[in-house]
Amino acid sequence: MSESVRPKLLDLFCGAGGAAMGYHRAGFDVVGVDHVLQPCYPFAFVEADALDFLRGLTAGASVCGYYLQDFAAIHASPPCQRYSQGTKRWVGRSETHPDQVAPVRDLLSRTGATWAIENVVGSPLVRPILLCGTMFGLKVFRHRLFESNIVLLGPAHGKHDGTTGAHRGYSTATSGRNGFVCVAGHNFERSAAALAMGIDWMSSRKELAQAIPPAYTEFIGRQLMNTVALPPSEIEP
């Protein structure tokens, strides 16, 4: 597929583009949306509230020059603080963060597009598959769930020593057992985390801590690609 006829994928809550790069490698032309400016985002970017952007599209409106029919697929990574184990350690703190998975799913179900939602283990995704860095030869566990309106197939998840939340022993490449990196919070080396996740364009630990390895969405994206079609206006004669 040539660059000129790539189907477009809308990347909601895009952060600095970990998911975007994987979808690009799978063959999509990616447009990211986030309410925070992302100067390191490697593709077309719109600074806007992701939910409002999606609401506008599903209502048939033009949003920042885009229409719903421009996108063959949609990816969403709603904020995970409500469901993360780190937040749940503090009694009552989870409830201070909004549940955005359900509203996102409801809007996506109205679009008619192929879609996927990504979030942490413990989030209320429906019949998700789990991806782990060990499935892709990465030195990071980074367990993440993916839900879709198509049937997703996942690799086998072999046993590994340690957990994604390990603090001692999996913090940095220099101190971690087997060289695994725990990319969470601020207790990791930026260069070690970037190498472990396969990301070379992000400039800060904050960006990396909120990202997922591109290998995950390249794997998901190839499955989405099998179900999407180019808009008629983009099909070469």
Secondary structure as GFF3:
##gff-version 3
##sequence-region A 1 237
A	DSSP	three_ten_helix	3	5	.	.	.	ID=ss1
A	DSSP	beta_strand	8	12	.	.	.	ID=ss2
A	DSSP	alpha_helix	18	26	.	.	.	ID=ss3
A	DSSP	beta_strand	29	34	.	.	.	ID=ss4
A	DSSP	beta_strand	44	47	.	.	.	ID=ss5
A	DSSP	alpha_helix	50	58	.	.	.	ID=ss6
A	DSSP	three_ten_helix	68	70	.	.	.	ID=ss7
A	DSSP	beta_strand	73	76	.	.	.	ID=ss8
A	DSSP	alpha_helix	85	88	.	.	.	ID=ss9
A	DSSP	three_ten_helix	94	96	.	.	.	ID=ss10
A	DSSP	alpha_helix	101	109	.	.	.	ID=ss11
A	DSSP	beta_strand	114	119	.	.	.	ID=ss12
A	DSSP	beta_strand	129	131	.	.	.	ID=ss13
A	DSSP	three_ten_helix	133	136	.	.	.	ID=ss14
A	DSSP	beta_strand	144	148	.	.	.	ID=ss15
A	DSSP	three_ten_helix	177	179	.	.	.	ID=ss16
A	DSSP	alpha_helix	190	197	.	.	.	ID=ss17
A	DSSP	alpha_helix	205	209	.	.	.	ID=ss18
A	DSSP	alpha_helix	214	225	.	.	.	ID=ss19
A	DSSP	three_ten_helix	232	234	.	.	.	ID=ss20
###
